[in-house]
Amino acid sequence: MANLLDLPNRALSWVGKQFIDNPYKDRFKKKVWEDIMEDEDYRMFPYEDAKGHRTTGIGHLGDDPRNIEEGLLGYIDKAITTPSEAESLSAMDIDDKISDARSFLGPDVFDNLSEQAKLAAISMNFRGDLRGSPKTAALIRQGDMEAAAIELLDNDDYKRGIARYRFEKNARRLRM
């Protein structure tokens, strides 16, 4: 039902998406942003993600953090995430998720992962699967990427068909 309710949001957001640019100059961060944009997409209006969390912009959890005036105009302004606001929020979120994945896995582990495995770890961290699967994280730390990929797919969301493409993409990347 949530996906059905999200269809008008996606349709209205499509126009705004055309005005969103990748905010990064760094080659790797550009790839991370493109990956997150592909998986999360842009929504102009808040929506509930697959886990029921209020989300806005490009997969930003929670409300828009801008300090906006009270009243009807402030409420309306806070209910809409413009393309430029989505760019800023996504850059902030991605920087945080890269830093957090590096810290969680350990700099020695993260820095020595292949580029594809780093993209997987960041994507998993963005969705909550990195911290949500201690076994997968432990296997990544041990360098057993095949077992980590298998463990990643032993996930209740994956088994229920939620974000199946993303899980499979990240499992493939761990193996690279």
PyMOL commands that set and color helices and strands:
alter all, ss='L'
color gray80, all
select helices_A, chain A and resi 2-17+27-40+72-79+83-105+107-111+115-127+129-132+134-142+145-152+156-159+164-175
alter helices_A, ss='H'
color red, helices_A
select strands_A, chain A and resi 43-48+54-57+60-61
alter strands_A, ss='S'
color yellow, strands_A
deselect
rebuild
show_as cartoon
